[in-house]
Amino acid sequence: MSVAKISVIICSIDASKFARISECYGRLLNDHPYEIIGIHDAKSLAEGYNRGLERSNGNVIIFSHDDILVIERDFPRKLQSYLTDYDILGFAGASRVVNGSWVAAGFPYVHGVVAHAFPKQPSIKLNVFGVQHWPVIPNIKLLDGLCIISTREAAETIRFDPNLFDGFHLYDLDFSFRAHLAGYRLGVICDMPIIHESGGQFDQTYVHYANRFCRKYEAYFDPQDAATSRITNNRPPPPSKGLSLPDHHSVLSLWQSHLLQRNRAPARPRHQSAPSGNHADRFPRSMRLGKPGANSLFRYRWPVRFRARRQSFQGGQGFYRAAVDSQG
């Protein structure tokens, strides 16, 4: 597929955020034909994205939040390559549907990597949902809406549902699941670092739209196991793997296939000296994300040490958070 023009559609009511995200896409796409369409009075994300789609004329459509940062020099080339095998792409999602939350699918059915940088917080959290394939995970049914990339044909055929999802939740799951049911090929991109300035709002409004999603698609849900059946009110469980990192340089250093895919080769002995080479090469292939253990990323001591500890998170549940200490 030839990427003649890329249309980026952004719903935003914050002038500062819109300027920043426009600059981000301008840098990503500066050597390729593109347009940025801002919708600043959307009644809902579904309505705003549909309106932006009608105004656009690109062959590739990007539906983007205004609070993300994509760090990828080969962004247009990779899109052109991946869209030969997929119709719709995202950065996080699930290959199983059990209720109105894609993370409720549980491991190993949740996929993707997203870094979260919250306002006035000193660290960036790297959330690894699952990296079973590289660079794109196939057979996806649900996509998170922080950034959805689609061929024009798929976007115009599926479109968003502004009648049932007339707010700012579940529009993404409805769009992606309808695309899956229609036979389109969905995938989750893993090799493009992305930072999101939001973790989502799972309040009663979210539950309201999640219930709408369930009523619409319950007949198509996958069977639930014991773990997912304990999830109530359609609220997603907390992430089960996460690292707190000091800055985006650390995020980029860890955003490597051999680290994120959780290889299980024997760990390098602690006393062994660090390898030479660039910063990314200083992390051995034996490192893997997971609970602390002999071969775990959390046990790695050089040049950065990760100390894992239990951290309370939503409803008394916990996830592993790593504190990062420079080794000087």
Helices and strands as residue ranges (DSSP letters): E 6-11, H 15-28, E 34-39, H 45-55, E 60-64, E 68-70, H 75-82, E 88-90, E 92-94, G 102-105, E 110-116, E 124-130, E 136-137, E 142-143, E 147-151, H 152-158, H 171-181, E 186-189, E 194-196, H 204-217, G 218-220, H 226-229, E 242-245, H 248-254, H 257-260, G 279-282, G 297-299, E 304-313, E 317-326
